């Protein structure tokens, strides 16, 4: 159960009520995931949504690379919500079912395509070591170019931040999820 209740117009900072209305109209704030937390600070939610929209809609990275980076980050951060929100999308974008399942179960990933190998090595280096190793950096740069590498770094950072928010506030999972839970 989530650690904080769903945000309402009456519970947000008074100077951000207009932004709450802009984001949610007369409707309710999200009940699940990071949006359920960020809605309590509408201006922060608005700015985060703008970054997320850029990374998902305007990035030079192919959808397969974006979605794979998101689920690698979800697995590294043990984030059930992001995993369940993106594992199916990763499959639809072209990540092999066996790869998604092996990643979920923390099994060794063998014979990955070059783009996926670059992403997993780079993401794991950043998340586990807080630094991109020379090899992981070079492999990702060669695979995605400068702009793509910057955007890949931001996707990993954005989804790490969202995972921290979700995990800290223990947000509710979507009720209609289809992916098995991560073993944590």
C-alpha positions as CSV (number, residue, x, y, z in Angstrom):
1,X,0.0,0.0,0.0
2,X,1.3,3.4,-0.9
3,X,2.8,5.5,1.9
4,X,1.0,8.7,0.9
5,X,-2.6,9.2,-0.2
6,X,-3.5,10.3,-3.7
7,X,-3.0,14.0,-4.2
8,X,-6.0,16.3,-4.5
9,X,-6.4,19.9,-5.4
10,X,-6.8,20.6,-1.6
11,X,-3.5,18.8,-0.6
12,X,-1.1,20.5,-2.9
13,X,0.8,23.7,-2.1
14,X,-1.6,26.6,-2.5
15,X,0.7,28.4,-5.0
16,X,0.7,25.2,-7.3
17,X,-3.1,24.7,-7.4
18,X,-3.3,26.2,-10.9
19,X,-0.6,23.8,-12.2
20,X,-2.5,20.9,-10.6
21,X,-5.6,22.0,-12.5
22,X,-3.5,22.4,-15.7
23,X,-2.2,18.8,-15.3
24,X,-5.3,17.0,-14.0
25,X,-8.2,19.3,-14.8
26,X,-11.2,18.4,-12.7
27,X,-10.0,14.8,-12.7
28,X,-7.9,13.0,-10.1
29,X,-4.2,12.7,-9.8
30,X,-2.7,9.3,-10.8
31,X,-3.2,6.5,-8.3
32,X,-0.1,4.5,-9.4
33,X,3.6,4.9,-10.0
34,X,5.7,8.0,-9.9
35,X,2.9,10.3,-11.0
36,X,1.0,9.5,-7.8
37,X,3.9,10.9,-5.8
38,X,4.9,13.8,-8.1
39,X,1.3,15.0,-8.2
40,X,1.8,16.3,-4.7
41,X,4.2,18.9,-6.1
42,X,2.5,19.8,-9.4
43,X,5.3,22.1,-10.8
44,X,7.8,19.3,-10.3
45,X,5.4,16.8,-11.9
46,X,5.0,19.2,-14.9
47,X,8.7,19.6,-15.4
48,X,9.4,15.9,-15.0
49,X,6.7,15.1,-17.5
50,X,8.3,17.4,-20.1
51,X,11.7,15.6,-19.7
52,X,10.0,12.2,-19.9
53,X,8.1,13.2,-23.0
54,X,11.3,14.3,-24.7
55,X,13.1,11.1,-23.8
56,X,10.2,8.9,-25.0
57,X,8.9,10.9,-28.0
58,X,11.8,13.1,-29.3
59,X,14.9,11.1,-28.6
60,X,17.1,9.9,-31.5
61,X,17.2,6.5,-29.9
62,X,15.0,3.8,-31.4
63,X,12.1,2.6,-29.3
64,X,13.8,-0.8,-28.7
65,X,16.8,0.9,-27.2
66,X,14.7,3.2,-25.1
67,X,12.5,0.4,-23.7
68,X,15.5,-1.9,-23.1
69,X,17.3,0.8,-21.2
70,X,14.1,1.4,-19.1
71,X,13.8,-2.3,-18.1
72,X,17.5,-2.7,-17.5
73,X,17.2,0.3,-15.1
74,X,14.1,-1.2,-13.6
75,X,15.8,-4.5,-12.9
76,X,19.0,-2.8,-11.5
77,X,16.8,-0.7,-9.2
78,X,14.4,-3.5,-8.3
79,X,11.5,-1.4,-9.4
80,X,8.3,-3.4,-9.9
81,X,6.3,-0.6,-11.3
82,X,8.7,0.4,-14.1
83,X,9.4,-3.2,-14.9
84,X,5.6,-3.9,-15.3
85,X,5.0,-0.7,-17.2
86,X,7.8,-1.4,-19.7
87,X,8.6,-5.1,-20.1
88,X,5.7,-5.6,-22.5
89,X,6.7,-2.5,-24.4
90,X,10.2,-3.7,-24.7
91,X,8.9,-7.0,-26.1
92,X,6.7,-5.1,-28.6
93,X,9.7,-2.9,-29.6
94,X,11.7,-5.9,-30.6
95,X,13.6,-7.1,-27.4
96,X,13.5,-10.9,-27.5
97,X,11.1,-12.6,-25.0
98,X,13.9,-14.8,-23.7
99,X,16.1,-11.7,-23.1
100,X,13.3,-10.0,-21.1
101,X,12.6,-13.1,-19.1
102,X,16.4,-13.7,-18.4
103,X,16.8,-10.1,-17.3
104,X,13.8,-10.4,-15.0
105,X,15.3,-13.5,-13.4
106,X,18.8,-12.1,-13.3
107,X,20.2,-14.8,-15.5
108,X,23.2,-14.4,-17.6
109,X,22.4,-12.7,-20.9
110,X,24.1,-14.4,-23.8
111,X,24.5,-13.5,-27.4
112,X,22.8,-10.2,-27.2
113,X,22.5,-7.9,-30.3
114,X,25.2,-5.2,-30.2
115,X,22.7,-2.4,-29.3
116,X,21.4,-4.4,-26.3
117,X,24.9,-5.4,-25.1
118,X,26.0,-1.8,-25.3
119,X,22.9,-0.7,-23.2
120,X,23.2,-3.3,-20.5
121,X,26.9,-2.8,-20.1
122,X,26.6,1.0,-20.0
123,X,23.6,1.0,-17.6
124,X,25.0,-1.5,-15.2
125,X,28.3,0.4,-15.1
126,X,26.5,3.6,-14.3
127,X,24.1,2.2,-11.8
128,X,26.4,-0.3,-10.0
129,X,29.6,1.7,-10.1
130,X,28.3,5.3,-10.4
131,X,30.7,5.7,-13.3
132,X,30.8,4.6,-16.9
133,X,33.7,2.4,-17.5
134,X,35.9,3.2,-20.5
135,X,34.8,0.1,-22.3
136,X,31.1,0.5,-21.7
137,X,31.2,4.2,-22.6
138,X,33.1,3.5,-25.9
139,X,30.7,0.6,-26.9
140,X,27.7,2.8,-26.3
141,X,29.2,5.8,-28.1
142,X,30.0,3.6,-31.1
143,X,26.5,2.1,-31.1
144,X,24.4,5.3,-30.6
145,X,26.7,8.3,-31.3
146,X,27.1,11.4,-29.1
147,X,23.5,12.5,-29.1
148,X,22.2,9.0,-28.6
149,X,24.6,8.4,-25.7
150,X,23.6,11.6,-24.0
151,X,19.9,10.6,-24.4
152,X,20.7,7.0,-23.2
153,X,22.4,8.4,-20.1
154,X,19.4,10.6,-19.4
155,X,17.0,7.7,-19.8
156,X,19.0,5.7,-17.3
157,X,19.1,8.7,-15.0
158,X,15.5,9.5,-15.4
159,X,14.3,6.0,-14.8
160,X,16.7,5.6,-11.8
161,X,15.2,8.7,-10.3
162,X,11.6,7.5,-11.0
163,X,12.5,4.1,-9.5
164,X,13.8,5.8,-6.4
165,X,10.6,7.7,-6.1
166,X,8.5,4.7,-6.6
167,X,10.5,2.5,-4.2
168,X,10.7,5.3,-1.5
169,X,7.0,5.9,-1.5
170,X,6.0,2.3,-2.1
171,X,3.5,3.3,-4.8
172,X,0.8,0.9,-5.8
173,X,1.3,-1.3,-8.9
174,X,-1.1,-1.1,-11.8
175,X,-3.9,-3.6,-11.2
176,X,-4.0,-4.8,-14.8
177,X,-0.3,-5.7,-15.1
178,X,0.6,-8.7,-17.2
179,X,4.3,-9.2,-16.4
180,X,5.5,-11.4,-13.6
181,X,6.9,-9.6,-10.6
182,X,10.7,-9.1,-10.2
183,X,12.3,-11.3,-7.6
184,X,13.7,-8.8,-5.0
